[in-house]
Amino acid sequence: MRYISTRGQAPALNFEDVLLAGLASDGGLYVPENLPRFTQEEIASWAGLPYHELAFRVMRPFVTGSIADADFKKILEETYGGFAHNAVAPLRQLNGNEWVLELFHGPTLAFKDFALQLLGRLLDHVLSKRGERVVIMGATSGDTGSAAIEGCKACEHVDIFIMHPHNRVSEVQRRQMTTILGENIHNIAVEGNFDDCQEMVKASFADQGFLKGTRLVAVNSINWARIMAQIVYYFHAALQLGGPARSVAFSVPTGNFGDIFAGYLARNMGLPISQLIVATNRNDILHRFMSGNQYVKDTLHPTLSPSMDIMVSSNFERLLFDLHGRNGAAIANLMDTFKQGGGFSVEEDRWTEARKLFDSLAVDDAATCETIAEVYKECGELLDPHTAIGVRAARECRRSLATPMVTLGTAHPVKFPEAVEKAGVGQAPALPPHLADLFQREERCTVLPNDLKQIQAFVSQHGNRGKPL
Ligand SMILES: *Cc1c(COP(=O)(O)O)cnc(C)c1O
């Protein structure tokens, strides 16, 4: 399988190189040159497979040529064997034909584990074959950092540096990162905010001299492998609900458009999906596009659903690429306009095309809490605030009551006790057994000033299993 850039100028790469790449050299994002397509009979024959075996069948075409079948099977079995629920991604029923797909049974209790548990193992596999080491630098406001650290902790060929804003992440989120001890794991608390952290990661990708030749790898959702891993659970859910003979609708709590883009790809690979709902919080750039064809940056509003607090959705470029007939030059232009402070609209027929599949809703904090309380009262399910936004949007935007509606349950409610408390449904639930002693565990973290030179010096001093590069 070959991968091409959404801006049309960077060289095509194979899976292995895409895994190790961040942005394409022309500033674009990598997408498969040709999407695999499965027949209805083929998809139907996968009903009842264990999750890792389904994952093998869905993802195999994306990695052929780079990873041998036997190796890939073994990696997938290990990846999803570590989840705390036998079904890996169980469906929970809320109401007649209404479901939540629980994607929070991985080690860090958010859906990001599905991709990052796999990514760490794929990286180590490829790097040991090549005899190379890499450094990962990432910025986090919470969920991505812990999932990336958990995914990479056993990697022999990876050192991972995760920056979070000092004193500005929740205690559970901080402890989920800082209590994972290993000589290749480096938590940096930056005396600044999340944007400062993100800027320093970007600057480090642009100028890698301080790494002395070691390659820098991205773990945010611009990494193709993350999107790829998320395609699987759309197939998994649909197969439980009568697919592919019957179509299914999904509502997806959305920030960077990675998770819902995976659903769009699943549909293009042959899975009958009749509707995809983009559910956002008050940071609603995607809702403004879907409802009014306006893609315009706004200021950042902190909300009760912090993992969806974004101003710009990086993966949206991948959808725009398809909407423009995969014309890289057109996307480069559009992104230039956007960068120069302008927003943009797309031509009417392209927008109409998108709206055949996508609907959207922006849900504010008050409505989020209302939905947590409502669902708790209806069926005793305690939703996290991100999932609650998805359920709200599902209920308001659903096109057909006859079609099963699945909201992606993106995080466990224990991670966001503030929203649960505000919703007035009593205490947040206890931590699951594998995290029960989280507050007693030893923490390791380095506090550094908001200064690029000092951060880069730290990485350079510790980037080889704690020793200098
Ligand atoms: C990351 C995250 C999201 C948003 O996913 P995107 O792929 O960025 O759209 C939603 N909910 C939770 C809990 C998350 O951690």
The ligand as an SDF file (V2000), in Angstrom:
LIG
                    3D

 15 15  0  0  0  0  0  0  0  0999 V2000
   -9.2870   12.8040   21.7880 C   0  0  0  0  0  0  0  0  0  0  0  0
  -10.6700   12.6980   22.3300 C   0  0  0  0  0  0  0  0  0  0  0  0
  -11.8040   13.0760   21.5650 C   0  0  0  0  0  0  0  0  0  0  0  0
  -11.6950   13.7060   20.1820 C   0  0  0  0  0  0  0  0  0  0  0  0
  -11.2430   12.8090   19.1810 O   0  0  0  0  0  0  0  0  0  0  0  0
  -10.7200   13.3720   17.7670 P   0  0  0  0  0  0  0  0  0  0  0  0
  -10.1910   12.1800   17.0530 O   0  0  0  0  0  0  0  0  0  0  0  0
   -9.6380   14.3800   18.1040 O   0  0  0  0  0  0  0  0  0  0  0  0
  -11.8590   14.0060   17.0700 O   0  0  0  0  0  0  0  0  0  0  0  0
  -13.0570   12.8890   22.1270 C   0  0  0  0  0  0  0  0  0  0  0  0
  -13.2180   12.3880   23.3670 N   0  0  0  0  0  0  0  0  0  0  0  0
  -12.1600   12.0170   24.1180 C   0  0  0  0  0  0  0  0  0  0  0  0
  -12.4040   11.4940   25.4910 C   0  0  0  0  0  0  0  0  0  0  0  0
  -10.8520   12.1510   23.6410 C   0  0  0  0  0  0  0  0  0  0  0  0
   -9.8080   11.7970   24.4040 O   0  0  0  0  0  0  0  0  0  0  0  0
  1  2  1  0
  2  3  1  0
  2 14  2  0
  3  4  1  0
  3 10  2  0
  4  5  1  0
  5  6  1  0
  6  7  2  0
  6  8  1  0
  6  9  1  0
 10 11  1  0
 11 12  2  0
 12 13  1  0
 12 14  1  0
 14 15  1  0
M  END
$$$$
